[in-house]
């Protein structure tokens, strides 16, 4: 967006024009009714389709009742890449194969601790014909096996939340003008968090902008308290402040999932966000994602 911003007039632009210059494409995900199994289909939950040599991912984490042990990650969703190819107008995602997302729901890590690495995993399986439905690990608790739900895809322009906008334009502190411009562009209330799951685009931020947090935590620095932030070397902090928002991007945002009597909520009405660097996405290095959880 920075190149587009400079080409379209830079600092002479008003808030609406700046938002328009920052627009990204996103693929909105709408959870539908319960789904019936089909090999390689886009869906939430159920049994993941995996190759025969697949090793189910695990994570050594602490649950809400403070029990620390190795647990299998829950299978969240898979996407047949051919399904979203027509919505991925910037051609950022693979156009074939299966993209699958996992997250450890008992520990439900927040992403501010380097030890959270591995609590979420993303896999890209290029040959769908070589896949079959995986059996769940014998030690996976029933509460963390998710029902199979159909996902409908659509294309939607995406604009930054106030927190990400002010990271890019710290001198634009008129939140009322921002809200008016954002609402004009989106047709949504800027002061209400959208109930939205999506691939790509700008995240719907609940607490704070996450690009620097991804960059610094992924490099091994604890960010869970002010003391942790003080221990970050000056050059690491400076690099993150100056470049993280241009190097990292949202891969998947998942909101509360509801279907019939099933509900999966992240914290208190929160979201989980899978982030990846643009370089890693281009190289299809999905093992390098970083997950952040934010809630109210």
Backbone bond lengths (Angstrom), bond angles and torsions (degrees), N, CA, C in turn:
res aa  C-N    CA-C-N  psi(-1)  N-CA   C-N-CA  omega(-1)  CA-C   N-CA-C  phi
1 X - - - 1.461 - - 1.526 112.05 -
2 X 1.339 117.05 -26.35 1.463 120.03 -176.10 1.526 111.26 -62.87
3 X 1.337 117.12 -42.03 1.460 120.02 178.81 1.529 110.39 -63.44
4 X 1.334 116.05 -41.00 1.459 120.31 179.62 1.531 110.34 -65.04
5 X 1.339 115.97 -40.61 1.464 121.35 178.74 1.532 110.74 -58.83
6 X 1.327 116.80 -45.29 1.458 120.83 -178.40 1.521 111.44 -67.67
7 X 1.328 116.32 -37.41 1.465 119.64 -179.41 1.526 111.98 -69.34
8 X 1.340 116.48 -30.26 1.458 120.25 -172.76 1.529 113.54 -95.13
9 X 1.329 117.68 14.98 1.455 118.89 172.33 1.498 116.16 119.64
10 X 1.331 118.16 -8.28 1.449 121.81 173.44 1.514 114.24 56.27
11 X 1.315 115.52 -128.84 1.467 121.51 -170.87 1.524 113.34 -69.90
12 X 1.325 119.27 -11.03 1.461 120.90 178.24 1.529 112.56 -80.38
13 X 1.323 117.63 -4.39 1.456 121.55 -176.48 1.526 110.54 -81.90
14 X 1.340 116.35 148.64 1.456 120.34 173.82 1.531 109.60 -83.42
15 X 1.330 116.79 178.99 1.469 119.90 -173.83 1.527 111.33 -62.34
16 X 1.320 117.34 -42.41 1.464 119.09 179.71 1.527 110.74 -61.63
17 X 1.325 116.88 -43.57 1.469 120.47 179.90 1.523 110.90 -65.38
18 X 1.336 117.19 -35.74 1.457 119.80 177.10 1.526 110.58 -66.62
19 X 1.330 116.41 -41.80 1.463 119.54 176.54 1.526 110.86 -60.93
20 X 1.322 115.89 -43.11 1.470 119.48 179.05 1.520 110.89 -62.61
21 X 1.339 117.36 -36.79 1.462 120.33 179.27 1.529 111.74 -68.34
22 X 1.346 116.49 -22.29 1.462 121.40 -178.43 1.530 112.55 -94.84
23 X 1.320 117.35 0.41 1.468 120.75 -175.81 1.521 111.71 -58.30
24 X 1.326 114.87 139.27 1.458 122.23 174.36 1.524 108.81 -127.95
25 X 1.288 115.17 158.13 1.459 119.68 174.18 1.527 109.52 -82.82
26 X 1.330 116.36 144.67 1.458 120.51 173.19 1.525 109.36 -137.30
27 X 1.317 114.76 160.05 1.462 121.37 176.11 1.525 106.88 -113.18
28 X 1.325 116.33 107.78 1.456 120.54 -176.88 1.524 109.57 -78.39
29 X 1.330 115.65 141.21 1.460 122.68 -177.07 1.519 109.53 -115.54
30 X 1.307 117.44 120.21 1.456 122.28 178.06 1.527 109.35 -111.90
31 X 1.342 115.16 119.32 1.458 119.57 177.09 1.528 109.33 -73.51
32 X 1.317 116.11 132.55 1.455 121.88 -175.44 1.538 110.18 -110.67
33 X 1.321 115.45 -139.99 1.458 121.25 -179.57 1.521 110.81 -87.51
34 X 1.323 115.71 174.36 1.462 120.24 176.68 1.527 110.08 -57.62
35 X 1.335 115.46 143.45 1.459 122.26 -173.80 1.522 110.46 -109.19
36 X 1.315 115.32 153.75 1.462 122.42 173.27 1.523 108.03 -100.89
37 X 1.318 117.19 140.28 1.467 120.98 -174.00 1.524 112.51 -60.93
38 X 1.325 114.91 132.11 1.460 123.17 168.92 1.523 107.49 -138.98
39 X 1.295 117.08 133.10 1.458 121.37 -179.34 1.524 110.63 -59.24
40 X 1.335 115.56 127.40 1.453 120.63 174.79 1.505 115.18 75.06
41 X 1.334 118.17 12.53 1.458 120.26 -177.79 1.530 111.26 -83.59
42 X 1.325 115.50 150.11 1.456 121.49 171.80 1.520 108.65 -68.94
43 X 1.350 117.13 128.30 1.459 119.63 -179.99 1.520 110.54 -169.25
44 X 1.321 114.93 162.72 1.452 123.13 169.76 1.522 107.86 -98.47
45 X 1.345 116.52 137.36 1.451 122.01 172.02 1.533 114.60 68.09
46 X 1.330 113.81 -166.59 1.456 120.29 -174.49 1.521 110.54 78.72
47 X 1.332 115.18 -159.62 1.461 120.72 177.33 1.527 109.57 -89.43
48 X 1.309 117.89 130.66 1.470 119.45 178.10 1.521 111.18 -73.20
49 X 1.311 116.08 148.66 1.463 121.30 173.31 1.518 107.95 -90.99
50 X 1.334 115.84 123.97 1.462 121.21 -171.98 1.531 109.98 -141.07
51 X 1.327 117.71 162.24 1.465 120.71 174.61 1.530 110.82 -72.66
52 X 1.323 115.73 164.61 1.469 120.83 -175.03 1.526 113.03 -64.39
53 X 1.335 117.97 -26.03 1.461 120.59 -178.94 1.538 112.63 -95.75
54 X 1.316 117.15 14.83 1.459 121.16 -177.45 1.524 110.94 -66.06
55 X 1.318 115.83 132.91 1.461 122.07 174.71 1.525 107.72 -107.51
56 X 1.322 116.60 117.96 1.461 120.65 -176.23 1.527 109.47 -61.46
57 X 1.335 117.73 128.76 1.476 120.09 -176.32 1.530 112.02 -71.57
58 X 1.319 115.78 146.58 1.466 122.43 177.56 1.524 109.00 -130.28
59 X 1.327 114.39 164.02 1.467 120.13 179.68 1.524 109.09 -144.94
60 X 1.330 116.06 134.25 1.461 121.88 176.17 1.526 107.97 -88.11
61 X 1.328 116.53 100.67 1.449 119.78 -175.25 1.509 112.80 -138.42
62 X 1.339 114.42 171.49 1.457 121.40 -179.22 1.522 109.72 -104.30
63 X 1.314 117.05 126.94 1.460 121.84 -179.29 1.523 110.19 -81.83
64 X 1.342 116.19 176.66 1.460 120.42 179.37 1.524 112.17 -62.07
65 X 1.330 117.13 -27.68 1.467 119.75 177.50 1.526 111.53 -91.72
66 X 1.342 116.67 17.86 1.466 124.72 170.43 1.538 113.14 67.10
67 X 1.311 116.38 27.49 1.465 120.55 174.62 1.523 107.72 -94.96
68 X 1.329 116.20 123.51 1.459 121.15 179.96 1.526 108.67 -101.71
69 X 1.316 116.59 120.55 1.461 120.82 176.50 1.523 109.16 -162.77
70 X 1.311 115.34 168.37 1.463 120.56 178.36 1.531 108.44 -80.94
71 X 1.331 115.11 128.63 1.458 120.48 -177.33 1.528 109.97 -129.56
72 X 1.336 117.13 147.69 1.468 119.11 173.88 1.523 110.38 -72.23
73 X 1.322 116.32 142.01 1.452 121.04 175.54 1.523 110.00 -71.31
74 X 1.318 116.29 147.83 1.462 120.32 174.38 1.528 109.63 -81.10
75 X 1.312 115.26 143.17 1.458 120.38 174.50 1.523 108.18 -82.56
76 X 1.337 116.64 119.78 1.462 121.60 -178.08 1.521 112.82 -90.43
77 X 1.326 116.61 -56.03 1.462 119.20 -172.48 1.517 110.23 -163.68
78 X 1.326 115.10 156.73 1.460 121.54 172.09 1.521 108.41 -134.54
79 X 1.335 114.63 150.16 1.462 121.29 -177.69 1.517 109.51 -129.98
80 X 1.309 115.67 122.43 1.457 120.46 170.46 1.523 106.99 -72.30
81 X 1.315 116.49 113.62 1.467 120.31 -171.99 1.521 113.08 -59.41
82 X 1.323 117.34 -27.26 1.463 119.93 178.18 1.528 110.71 -65.80
83 X 1.344 117.37 -26.53 1.466 120.87 -178.63 1.518 112.07 -69.23
84 X 1.342 117.43 -36.72 1.459 117.08 -176.95 1.518 113.65 -101.74
85 X 1.317 117.59 6.10 1.464 119.94 -178.83 1.530 111.46 -58.90
86 X 1.339 117.82 -39.57 1.471 119.68 -177.56 1.522 112.05 -73.75
87 X 1.342 118.08 -19.26 1.462 121.47 178.02 1.524 111.89 -91.94
88 X 1.315 116.90 -19.25 1.466 122.22 -179.04 1.522 108.37 -86.23
89 X 1.338 116.13 73.51 1.465 120.52 -170.47 1.521 112.44 -70.24
90 X 1.331 117.42 -16.33 1.467 120.22 176.55 1.528 111.51 -93.71
91 X 1.332 117.54 -1.38 1.465 123.76 176.78 1.533 111.71 55.65
92 X 1.325 115.83 49.43 1.458 121.00 -179.59 1.524 112.39 -90.94
93 X 1.312 117.52 -31.35 1.457 122.63 -175.32 1.525 110.86 -95.36
94 X 1.323 117.77 161.74 1.471 119.56 175.13 1.527 110.05 -59.64
95 X 1.328 116.88 147.87 1.468 120.16 179.08 1.521 112.27 -100.32
96 X 1.336 116.87 7.58 1.463 120.78 177.28 1.524 108.01 -150.96
97 X 1.309 115.75 165.62 1.455 120.24 179.14 1.517 112.54 88.23
98 X 1.330 114.97 -166.06 1.458 122.70 -174.90 1.522 109.00 -129.28
99 X 1.334 116.63 128.96 1.459 122.55 179.10 1.526 107.74 -108.72
100 X 1.347 117.00 121.12 1.467 121.69 -171.03 1.521 111.15 -124.21
101 X 1.349 115.91 140.71 1.458 123.00 -174.44 1.533 110.57 -121.68
102 X 1.345 115.36 134.30 1.463 122.97 179.49 1.531 109.13 -129.60
103 X 1.350 115.53 151.85 1.467 121.18 178.80 1.523 108.83 -155.90
104 X 1.337 116.58 140.16 1.468 120.38 -178.62 1.528 108.55 -85.98
105 X 1.329 116.17 107.78 1.456 122.01 -168.83 1.521 114.53 -83.62
106 X 1.328 118.74 -16.38 1.460 119.39 179.08 1.527 110.12 -78.85
107 X 1.331 117.10 -48.09 1.467 120.55 176.24 1.529 110.67 -70.54
108 X 1.336 116.92 -38.23 1.467 123.71 -179.58 1.529 110.94 45.06
109 X 1.330 115.59 62.40 1.464 121.68 -177.23 1.528 111.24 -65.05
110 X 1.340 114.40 155.09 1.458 121.93 -176.64 1.523 113.50 -97.54
111 X 1.333 117.52 -22.68 1.453 119.78 176.79 1.509 115.80 95.56
112 X 1.350 118.05 4.14 1.471 119.25 178.11 1.525 112.45 -91.97
113 X 1.322 116.98 -1.82 1.465 122.54 -177.81 1.525 108.54 -115.92
114 X 1.347 118.72 129.15 1.471 119.72 176.58 1.526 113.13 -54.93
115 X 1.351 116.60 -25.69 1.467 120.64 178.32 1.526 112.09 -68.37
116 X 1.341 116.81 -11.97 1.462 119.86 178.19 1.532 112.16 -74.74
117 X 1.304 116.80 -10.05 1.471 119.91 178.85 1.526 109.32 -57.21
118 X 1.297 116.83 128.65 1.459 121.62 -178.89 1.512 113.51 99.05
119 X 1.345 117.86 -8.64 1.468 119.41 178.07 1.522 111.08 -71.77
120 X 1.326 116.19 -18.48 1.460 122.41 177.06 1.517 108.39 -134.50
121 X 1.321 116.04 144.57 1.465 120.59 -179.73 1.525 109.57 -139.86
122 X 1.324 114.94 148.78 1.461 121.57 175.09 1.526 107.67 -128.45
123 X 1.318 116.12 136.46 1.466 121.65 179.46 1.529 109.09 -125.95
124 X 1.322 114.60 143.30 1.458 120.41 171.19 1.517 108.23 -119.59
125 X 1.323 115.09 115.19 1.466 121.54 178.28 1.530 107.74 -104.18
126 X 1.319 115.82 113.81 1.465 119.99 -170.81 1.530 113.58 -73.12
127 X 1.331 117.93 -35.03 1.466 121.33 -174.14 1.527 109.55 -108.98
128 X 1.314 116.75 98.93 1.469 120.60 -177.87 1.526 111.40 -64.86
129 X 1.327 117.33 -30.78 1.467 119.99 -178.64 1.521 112.52 -64.48
130 X 1.347 116.81 -18.94 1.465 120.45 -179.44 1.535 112.20 -92.75
131 X 1.344 117.95 7.11 1.447 121.41 -175.77 1.523 112.10 -101.64
132 X 1.315 115.50 160.76 1.466 122.33 172.83 1.520 108.06 -153.16
133 X 1.326 116.23 163.93 1.463 120.87 -176.75 1.527 110.44 -66.62
134 X 1.329 115.85 129.79 1.470 121.26 -179.23 1.520 110.46 -81.00
135 X 1.313 115.28 148.90 1.460 121.03 170.15 1.527 107.75 -84.09
136 X 1.313 116.69 142.72 1.458 119.72 178.64 1.530 110.08 -72.04
137 X 1.330 117.15 146.76 1.469 120.35 176.73 1.533 110.67 -57.93
138 X 1.303 116.45 145.76 1.472 120.62 -176.99 1.529 111.33 -64.65
139 X 1.330 117.25 -25.66 1.464 119.84 -178.68 1.527 112.96 -95.12
140 X 1.335 118.38 10.20 1.461 120.26 177.65 1.515 109.68 -81.72
141 X 1.334 116.26 123.55 1.450 121.04 -179.97 1.531 110.23 -71.14
142 X 1.311 115.47 146.93 1.464 121.07 -174.88 1.527 112.63 -60.00
143 X 1.346 116.26 -32.62 1.465 119.81 -178.95 1.524 112.71 -62.67
144 X 1.326 116.81 -20.08 1.464 120.44 -175.56 1.526 112.33 -106.70
145 X 1.333 115.76 11.96 1.462 121.95 169.95 1.527 106.62 -99.40
146 X 1.303 117.78 118.38 1.460 122.15 -168.59 1.527 111.45 -97.16
147 X 1.311 116.99 144.48 1.466 119.69 179.70 1.526 111.30 -68.47
148 X 1.319 115.17 157.56 1.458 120.95 -178.30 1.531 109.64 -84.70
149 X 1.342 115.71 122.86 1.464 121.64 -175.91 1.529 109.34 -129.13
150 X 1.315 115.59 136.76 1.464 120.78 178.78 1.524 110.13 -72.52
151 X 1.333 116.80 143.26 1.463 122.60 177.45 1.527 109.19 -119.11
152 X 1.331 116.22 127.06 1.467 121.55 173.63 1.522 108.74 -98.46
153 X 1.323 116.90 137.58 1.461 122.78 -177.35 1.529 110.38 -109.20
154 X 1.327 116.09 146.64 1.457 120.99 173.05 1.524 108.90 -154.47
155 X 1.325 115.91 158.51 1.467 121.31 -179.69 1.518 109.28 -92.44
156 X 1.353 116.27 140.40 1.463 119.96 -178.39 1.523 109.74 -149.79
157 X 1.338 118.45 131.25 1.469 119.76 172.34 1.525 109.83 -63.41
158 X 1.308 116.65 145.04 1.465 122.01 -174.81 1.531 109.23 -127.76
159 X 1.329 115.54 135.74 1.462 121.43 -179.21 1.527 109.26 -125.56
160 X 1.324 117.51 152.01 1.464 119.65 -175.99 1.526 112.70 -68.73
161 X 1.332 116.16 146.98 1.456 121.58 169.69 1.528 109.15 -69.50
162 X 1.333 116.31 167.29 1.461 122.33 -179.19 1.524 111.16 -52.98
163 X 1.349 116.73 -41.43 1.466 120.26 -175.99 1.529 111.38 -63.83
164 X 1.328 117.71 -42.48 1.463 120.35 179.63 1.533 111.14 -75.25
165 X 1.328 116.75 -33.60 1.461 119.59 178.83 1.532 110.82 -63.23
166 X 1.329 117.00 -44.85 1.467 119.78 -177.90 1.527 112.14 -74.02
167 X 1.330 117.77 -20.48 1.465 119.27 171.02 1.524 109.53 -65.21
168 X 1.326 116.30 -38.51 1.467 120.41 -179.62 1.524 111.89 -80.50
169 X 1.353 116.47 -34.62 1.464 121.24 -177.20 1.527 109.18 -129.86
170 X 1.321 118.20 75.31 1.467 121.06 -175.67 1.526 114.18 -63.50
171 X 1.336 118.18 -20.04 1.463 120.52 -179.92 1.528 112.46 -82.51
172 X 1.336 116.83 -13.51 1.470 120.59 178.57 1.526 108.40 -89.93
173 X 1.340 115.91 87.68 1.463 120.36 -174.42 1.524 113.28 -106.12
174 X 1.327 117.32 17.01 1.464 121.23 178.83 1.528 108.55 -89.56
175 X 1.329 116.21 90.72 1.459 119.28 -175.46 1.525 112.18 -69.00
176 X 1.341 118.08 -27.84 1.462 119.50 178.23 1.527 110.99 -67.84
177 X 1.344 116.69 -41.34 1.463 120.19 177.17 1.528 110.26 -66.03
178 X 1.336 115.71 -37.81 1.472 119.40 176.97 1.520 110.01 -62.18
179 X 1.333 116.89 -48.93 1.461 120.74 -177.91 1.521 111.46 -58.94
180 X 1.326 116.05 -42.51 1.469 119.89 179.80 1.521 111.26 -63.39
181 X 1.334 116.91 -43.70 1.465 120.80 -179.98 1.523 110.78 -67.60
182 X 1.324 116.79 -42.08 1.476 121.44 -178.96 1.526 109.87 -63.59
183 X 1.334 116.21 -42.57 1.460 119.76 -179.29 1.527 111.17 -67.91
184 X 1.334 116.95 -35.61 1.460 119.84 177.36 1.519 111.59 -64.70
185 X 1.326 116.42 -38.26 1.466 120.76 -178.23 1.523 112.84 -77.24
186 X 1.336 116.89 -35.22 1.467 120.44 -172.35 1.518 114.26 -103.28
187 X 1.324 117.04 -22.89 1.456 119.74 -173.56 1.514 112.99 74.19
188 X 1.346 117.44 14.22 1.455 122.84 -178.53 1.527 110.41 -117.72
189 X 1.327 115.71 160.86 1.458 121.60 177.78 1.524 108.46 -78.39
190 X 1.331 117.08 119.07 1.461 121.31 -175.83 1.518 112.48 -66.82
191 X 1.337 117.58 -20.76 1.458 120.39 -176.85 1.522 112.44 -94.83
192 X 1.310 117.91 -0.15 1.463 122.29 176.99 1.522 109.19 -115.71
193 X 1.332 116.27 128.79 1.453 119.74 179.81 1.529 110.22 -68.59
194 X 1.321 118.28 125.70 1.465 119.47 178.94 1.529 111.58 -65.35
195 X 1.316 115.85 144.44 1.467 120.80 171.60 1.525 106.62 -83.95
196 X 1.331 115.91 87.62 1.460 118.20 -169.86 1.519 111.83 -141.72
197 X 1.323 114.87 133.17 1.460 122.00 166.08 1.518 106.80 -109.96
198 X 1.334 116.68 146.34 1.457 118.63 -175.70 1.512 111.26 -161.01
199 X 1.318 114.79 157.89 1.452 124.21 166.56 1.522 107.45 -103.56
200 X 1.327 116.72 137.73 1.454 123.06 176.37 1.532 111.53 65.51
201 X 1.316 116.39 -172.65 1.448 122.07 179.58 1.518 113.06 79.68
202 X 1.343 115.18 -166.79 1.448 122.89 176.81 1.518 109.66 -89.80
203 X 1.331 118.00 141.62 1.464 119.52 177.57 1.525 111.08 -72.91
204 X 1.321 116.30 151.26 1.457 121.80 168.75 1.526 106.58 -85.83
205 X 1.316 115.95 100.71 1.466 122.19 -170.57 1.533 110.44 -79.31
206 X 1.322 116.46 133.89 1.463 121.92 177.64 1.526 110.85 -99.20
207 X 1.322 117.66 -41.10 1.460 121.08 -175.53 1.533 111.46 -113.53
208 X 1.306 117.16 -73.21 1.465 121.23 -175.76 1.519 109.86 -142.29
209 X 1.325 115.19 160.81 1.460 120.50 176.05 1.532 109.57 -57.66
210 X 1.327 116.60 140.69 1.463 120.56 -168.79 1.526 115.42 -109.13
211 X 1.311 119.05 -5.58 1.459 120.36 -174.03 1.524 111.81 -62.55
212 X 1.337 117.32 -46.84 1.467 120.21 178.99 1.524 111.04 -64.30
213 X 1.322 116.33 -40.05 1.463 120.34 -179.69 1.524 110.94 -60.76
214 X 1.325 116.94 -44.32 1.473 120.20 176.86 1.518 110.77 -59.26
215 X 1.323 115.93 -46.82 1.455 121.26 -174.93 1.522 111.48 -63.53
216 X 1.331 116.48 -44.04 1.461 120.46 -174.85 1.521 111.77 -78.37
217 X 1.340 117.63 -45.17 1.466 120.08 179.76 1.523 111.06 -63.54
218 X 1.339 117.08 -38.96 1.466 120.58 179.51 1.523 111.92 -64.90
219 X 1.337 116.85 -20.49 1.471 121.27 177.74 1.527 112.13 -90.05
220 X 1.343 117.09 0.49 1.456 119.52 172.27 1.509 116.79 104.69
221 X 1.338 118.13 16.64 1.460 120.72 -177.63 1.531 110.41 -109.44
222 X 1.330 115.58 132.75 1.467 122.20 -178.23 1.524 109.69 -78.27
223 X 1.341 116.46 132.40 1.458 121.13 -174.79 1.529 112.27 -123.41
224 X 1.322 116.83 20.74 1.452 120.36 -174.05 1.512 115.36 -82.35
225 X 1.328 118.36 -5.85 1.466 121.37 178.33 1.537 109.18 -156.13
226 X 1.338 118.00 167.13 1.478 120.27 -178.88 1.518 113.40 -59.59
227 X 1.344 117.07 -32.85 1.465 120.05 179.31 1.522 110.88 -63.02
228 X 1.335 116.63 -38.06 1.455 120.34 178.47 1.519 111.90 -62.96
229 X 1.329 116.34 -43.25 1.463 120.10 178.91 1.524 111.15 -63.08
230 X 1.349 117.05 -35.20 1.459 120.30 -179.00 1.527 112.45 -67.75
231 X 1.331 116.94 -22.80 1.465 120.84 -177.42 1.530 113.40 -85.01
232 X 1.318 116.88 -5.74 1.463 119.80 -178.75 1.524 109.04 -73.49
233 X 1.335 118.78 126.70 1.471 120.21 176.95 1.525 111.47 -55.70
234 X 1.304 114.75 144.11 1.467 120.75 -175.15 1.520 111.80 -55.92
235 X 1.340 116.74 -40.90 1.463 119.21 -176.68 1.528 111.85 -69.07
236 X 1.345 117.06 -33.02 1.470 121.15 177.54 1.525 109.72 -67.86
237 X 1.316 116.15 -45.33 1.472 121.16 179.33 1.520 110.70 -63.11
238 X 1.323 116.67 -42.94 1.460 120.55 -178.97 1.524 111.48 -64.76
239 X 1.322 116.03 -43.63 1.467 118.76 179.19 1.524 110.86 -61.52
240 X 1.339 117.21 -42.01 1.459 120.63 179.47 1.521 111.30 -64.16
241 X 1.333 116.43 -43.67 1.463 120.60 -179.70 1.523 111.43 -61.99
242 X 1.326 115.85 -38.11 1.469 119.92 -173.84 1.526 113.64 -86.08
243 X 1.333 117.64 -29.33 1.467 118.23 -169.16 1.526 115.68 -128.17
244 X 1.336 119.27 -14.19 1.467 119.54 -172.24 1.523 112.12 -60.22
245 X 1.330 117.50 -40.74 1.471 119.91 -177.01 1.523 111.88 -68.81
246 X 1.333 116.79 -17.68 1.459 119.64 176.88 1.527 112.34 -94.90
247 X 1.333 117.26 -19.15 1.465 120.88 -178.26 1.528 113.17 -98.13
248 X 1.328 117.65 -30.67 1.467 121.52 -178.46 1.524 110.12 -100.25
249 X 1.323 115.69 154.72 1.463 121.43 178.71 1.522 109.55 -149.69
250 X 1.311 114.93 158.61 1.457 120.69 176.65 1.519 110.06 -76.76
251 X 1.327 115.44 132.28 1.463 120.59 173.85 1.522 110.32 -99.65
252 X 1.337 117.04 -49.98 1.466 121.34 179.76 1.521 109.70 -144.20
253 X 1.305 116.52 133.98 1.464 123.26 169.12 1.518 107.26 -115.35
254 X 1.336 116.78 128.06 1.461 120.71 -179.48 1.515 109.34 -121.08
255 X 1.323 115.13 121.95 1.458 123.52 178.27 1.536 108.55 -92.29
256 X 1.325 116.76 179.34 1.457 121.31 173.74 1.524 109.49 -52.05
257 X 1.324 116.80 134.27 1.458 122.19 179.44 1.525 108.42 -108.30
258 X 1.324 116.48 125.57 1.466 121.70 179.26 1.519 109.98 -129.27
259 X 1.318 116.30 138.18 1.461 121.80 175.50 1.526 108.00 -158.69
260 X 1.315 116.93 118.86 1.464 121.82 -174.73 1.527 109.71 53.74
261 X 1.338 118.05 -120.66 1.461 120.30 -179.20 1.531 112.71 -96.96
262 X 1.345 117.15 11.96 1.465 121.36 179.14 1.518 109.87 -96.74
263 X 1.346 116.37 138.46 1.451 121.58 173.17 1.521 109.27 -143.75
264 X 1.323 115.73 129.93 1.459 122.24 173.13 1.518 107.18 -118.90
265 X 1.349 115.82 113.70 1.456 121.55 -178.90 1.525 108.98 -118.25
266 X 1.319 116.94 141.50 1.464 122.56 179.66 1.531 108.99 -101.49
267 X 1.337 116.49 106.14 1.449 120.44 -174.70 1.518 109.25 63.48
268 X 1.331 117.50 -139.69 1.450 123.07 178.71 1.520 108.77 -97.31
269 X 1.339 116.03 92.33 1.475 122.61 179.33 1.527 111.09 54.71
270 X 1.329 116.65 45.59 1.452 120.81 -175.94 1.515 114.32 -101.09
271 X 1.307 114.01 -172.50 1.463 123.24 176.28 1.524 108.25 -127.41
272 X 1.320 116.41 153.97 1.457 120.23 161.68 1.523 107.16 -111.11
273 X 1.340 114.36 146.27 1.459 121.74 -175.33 1.529 108.71 -129.14
274 X 1.310 116.70 122.16 1.463 122.07 172.53 1.524 107.37 -94.13
275 X 1.327 116.67 117.98 1.462 122.28 178.25 1.531 109.70 -108.72
276 X 1.330 115.24 153.81 1.458 121.62 177.56 1.531 107.38 -150.21
277 X 1.315 117.71 150.74 1.460 118.53 174.39 1.530 108.97 -76.00
278 X 1.317 114.70 152.20 1.462 119.07 178.79 1.527 110.82 -61.30
279 X 1.312 115.56 -35.23 1.469 120.12 179.04 1.517 110.84 -64.34
280 X 1.331 117.08 -45.07 1.459 120.05 -179.82 1.523 111.65 -68.17
281 X 1.328 117.37 -36.76 1.464 119.43 177.86 1.524 110.31 -64.27
282 X 1.310 116.59 -43.85 1.463 119.95 179.64 1.518 111.42 -61.24
283 X 1.348 116.20 -37.01 1.465 121.32 179.89 1.523 112.47 -86.47
284 X 1.348 116.97 0.82 1.473 122.97 -179.62 1.526 111.61 61.23
285 X 1.346 116.85 35.91 1.468 121.35 176.66 1.530 108.63 -93.32
286 X 1.319 115.66 74.08 1.454 120.19 -175.53 1.530 112.58 -75.15
287 X 1.323 117.18 -8.09 1.463 119.88 176.16 1.530 111.26 -74.86
288 X 1.335 118.44 -6.26 1.467 121.77 -177.70 1.521 113.91 -102.23
289 X 1.324 117.88 20.87 1.466 119.38 179.42 1.529 110.58 -70.72
290 X 1.340 114.45 161.72 1.471 120.00 172.14 1.526 107.67 -131.43
291 X 1.335 116.21 134.55 1.453 120.97 -177.93 1.521 111.73 -105.01
292 X 1.348 115.36 137.88 1.460 122.67 173.56 1.527 108.13 -124.00
293 X 1.323 117.78 138.47 1.451 123.33 170.61 1.520 107.88 -112.52
294 X 1.327 116.81 131.69 1.459 122.10 172.27 1.521 109.35 -130.97
295 X 1.340 116.14 143.34 1.455 119.63 176.40 1.521 109.35 -150.73
296 X 1.315 116.57 179.77 1.472 121.14 -177.42 1.531 111.03 -84.79
